[in-house]
Amino acid sequence: MVRWGNRLTHYGYRKVTVNHKHDNGLLEIDIRSPQQEADLHVRAHLAMAPAGLPAGSPFPSLQVARKFAGPLPFTFDYDAQTHSIIRVQGVRAAWDPKPTRVEVLRNTFLERASFADAHPILASAFYLCNVDYRWKRGVRERVGN
């Protein structure tokens, strides 16, 4: 994915190591990046009754938060060579995210100096699995005249 993702996009993919455990209703995911620039370690309590919003969430309700649970319907990239925007649509089915209590044990991206004055909070957490998800073929749209 790193090689082809970087050839086909400008996203700057990097290889990471992912460890995960799922037993007794507890899902733990530990992601390690080469220079610890994007390490993430989370623990989700799936066996518990559906969770409410985390303390301090900016969302007024789970119904509003659920609208943001998942990728946006489109992703975009700019192609300087043709002065165009490439628009790719994601299509999904069986989308039923369940509110879940999550502990964020480590998030090195938000520990960067550029976020020193920020006070990040977990806005919401949802769990879903077995999602039929695919990307439609990209569409090129020239910018301007």
Residue pairs with C-beta under 8 A, 6 or more apart in sequence:
1 13
2 13
2 14
2 15
5 11
5 13
6 12
6 13
9 77
10 77
10 78
14 33
14 34
14 37
14 38
15 34
16 31
16 32
16 33
16 34
16 38
17 31
17 32
18 29
18 30
18 31
18 32
19 29
19 30
19 32
20 27
20 28
20 29
20 30
21 27
21 28
22 28
24 47
25 45
25 46
25 47
25 48
26 43
26 44
26 45
26 46
26 47
27 43
27 44
27 46
27 127
28 41
28 42
28 43
28 44
29 40
29 41
29 42
29 44
30 40
30 41
31 38
31 39
31 40
31 41
32 39
33 39
33 108
36 108
37 108
37 109
37 112
38 108
38 109
39 106
39 107
39 108
39 109
40 104
40 106
40 107
40 108
40 109
41 104
41 105
41 106
41 107
42 102
42 103
42 104
42 105
43 102
43 103
43 105
44 100
44 101
44 102
44 125
44 127
45 51
45 100
45 101
45 102
45 103
46 100
46 127
48 100
48 101
50 98
50 99
50 100
51 99
51 100
51 101
51 125
52 62
52 99
53 59
53 61
53 62
53 65
53 99
53 123
53 124
54 101
54 102
54 121
54 122
54 123
54 124
54 125
55 121
56 121
57 65
57 121
57 122
57 123
57 124
58 121
58 123
59 65
59 68
59 123
59 124
62 99
62 124
65 99
65 123
65 124
65 126
66 97
66 99
66 124
66 126
68 123
68 124
69 97
69 124
69 126
69 128
70 92
70 95
70 97
70 126
70 128
71 90
72 90
73 89
73 90
74 87
74 88
74 89
74 90
75 87
75 88
75 90
76 85
76 86
76 87
76 88
77 85
77 86
77 88
78 84
78 85
78 86
78 143
79 85
79 86
79 140
82 140
82 142
83 142
83 143
83 144
84 140
84 141
84 142
84 143
85 140
85 141
85 143
86 138
86 139
86 140
86 141
87 138
87 139
87 141
88 135
88 136
88 137
88 138
88 139
89 135
89 136
90 133
90 134
90 135
90 136
91 133
91 134
91 135
91 136
92 131
92 132
92 133
92 134
93 131
93 132
93 133
94 130
94 131
94 132
95 128
95 131
96 128
97 126
97 127
97 128
98 126
98 127
98 128
99 124
99 125
99 126
100 125
100 126
100 127
101 125
102 122
102 125
104 122
107 120
110 118
110 120
